Amino acid sequence: MKRVGVRKGATVMQDIDCVCACREKLPIEEKRRVFAKFYALGSHESQNAYLFACTEFTHTQEFPNGRQRRHFQYKLRPSIGTVMVCQKFFLGLHGIRRSRLRKKVGSATLK
C-alpha cells in the first residue's frame, strides 16, 4: 500500500566501514564532493546515467542449477583520479540502496 503525501527523510551520505578499507581511499572532502555532485545532477535519469558510467560489468558466473550472477566493478572519478571501491562503499557514499543500482544499472547491461 502506498502512502500518499508522506515525505521521505533527507538523503545522507553514510560513512561505511567495509572490510576492504575503501574508506581510506578517499579523503572526507572528496567523499563530500562526490556525494554533492551526484545530487546536484537533479533528475533520476541524470543520476542513473552517472551510476551507469561508474559501474563496469566484468563477468558472469554460472551456477550448476542454471542461475547466473553478474559481477561489476565500481569506480569513482574524483579530482584525485579513478578509485575502485566495493559495492557497499559505493552505495553508502551515494546514499542509495542496492535495489536502485540493481534495477537501473543491472537491467541496462542486459540490453
C-alpha positions as CSV (number, residue, x, y, z in Angstrom):
1,M,0.0,0.0,0.0
2,K,1.4,3.4,-1.0
3,R,1.3,6.3,1.4
4,V,0.4,9.4,-0.4
5,G,1.7,12.7,0.9
6,V,4.3,11.2,3.2
7,R,7.7,12.9,2.9
8,K,10.9,10.9,2.8
9,G,13.8,12.0,5.0
10,A,16.7,13.8,3.5
11,T,19.3,11.6,1.8
12,V,22.6,11.5,3.7
13,M,26.0,10.1,2.9
14,Q,26.8,7.1,5.0
15,D,30.3,6.6,6.4
16,I,30.7,2.9,5.5
17,D,33.5,0.9,7.2
18,C,34.0,-2.1,4.8
19,V,36.5,-4.9,5.2
20,C,38.3,-3.8,2.0
21,A,39.2,-0.4,3.6
22,C,37.6,1.7,0.8
23,R,37.0,4.4,3.5
24,E,40.8,5.2,3.5
25,K,41.0,5.5,-0.3
26,L,39.3,8.9,-0.4
27,P,39.7,11.9,1.9
28,I,36.4,13.2,3.5
29,E,36.4,16.3,1.3
30,E,36.4,14.1,-1.8
31,K,33.6,12.0,-0.4
32,R,31.5,15.0,0.2
33,R,32.3,16.4,-3.3
34,V,31.3,13.1,-5.0
35,F,28.0,13.0,-2.9
36,A,27.2,16.6,-3.7
37,K,28.0,16.2,-7.4
38,F,25.7,13.2,-7.6
39,Y,22.7,15.0,-6.0
40,A,23.4,18.2,-7.9
41,L,22.5,16.2,-11.1
42,G,18.9,16.5,-10.0
43,S,16.8,14.2,-12.1
44,H,16.8,10.4,-11.6
45,E,17.7,10.0,-15.3
46,S,20.8,12.0,-14.9
47,Q,21.7,10.2,-11.7
48,N,21.1,6.8,-13.3
49,A,23.4,7.8,-16.2
50,Y,26.1,8.8,-13.7
51,L,25.7,5.4,-11.9
52,F,25.9,3.5,-15.1
53,A,29.1,5.4,-16.1
54,C,30.7,4.5,-12.7
55,T,29.8,0.8,-13.0
56,E,31.6,-1.6,-15.2
57,F,30.4,-5.2,-16.0
58,T,33.2,-7.7,-15.5
59,H,31.9,-11.2,-16.0
60,T,29.0,-13.6,-15.4
61,Q,29.3,-16.6,-13.0
62,E,27.3,-19.7,-13.9
63,F,26.0,-22.0,-11.2
64,P,25.2,-25.7,-11.6
65,N,21.5,-25.1,-11.1
66,G,21.4,-22.7,-14.2
67,R,21.4,-19.5,-12.3
68,Q,23.7,-16.6,-13.2
69,R,25.4,-13.9,-11.2
70,R,26.8,-10.8,-12.8
71,H,29.9,-9.2,-11.4
72,F,30.6,-5.4,-11.5
73,Q,33.4,-3.0,-10.6
74,Y,32.6,0.3,-9.1
75,K,34.8,3.3,-10.0
76,L,34.7,6.8,-8.6
77,R,36.3,9.6,-10.5
78,P,37.1,12.4,-8.0
79,S,39.6,15.1,-8.7
80,I,42.4,12.8,-7.5
81,G,41.9,10.2,-10.2
82,T,39.9,7.0,-10.7
83,V,39.4,5.0,-7.5
84,M,38.0,1.4,-7.4
85,V,35.7,0.7,-4.4
86,C,33.4,-2.1,-3.2
87,Q,29.7,-2.1,-3.8
88,K,28.9,-1.4,-0.1
89,F,31.0,1.7,0.0
90,F,29.7,2.9,-3.4
91,L,26.1,2.6,-2.3
92,G,26.8,4.3,1.1
93,L,28.7,7.2,-0.5
94,H,25.8,8.0,-2.9
95,G,23.1,7.4,-0.3
96,I,21.3,4.8,-2.5
97,R,20.0,1.3,-2.0
98,R,21.2,-1.8,-3.7
99,S,17.8,-2.3,-5.4
100,R,18.2,1.0,-7.3
101,L,21.6,0.1,-8.6
102,R,20.4,-3.4,-9.5
103,K,17.3,-2.3,-11.3
104,K,18.8,0.7,-13.2
105,V,22.4,-0.5,-13.9
106,G,21.9,-4.2,-14.0
107,S,19.0,-4.2,-16.4
108,A,20.9,-1.8,-18.8
109,T,23.8,-4.3,-19.1
110,L,21.4,-6.9,-20.4
111,K,20.4,-4.9,-23.4
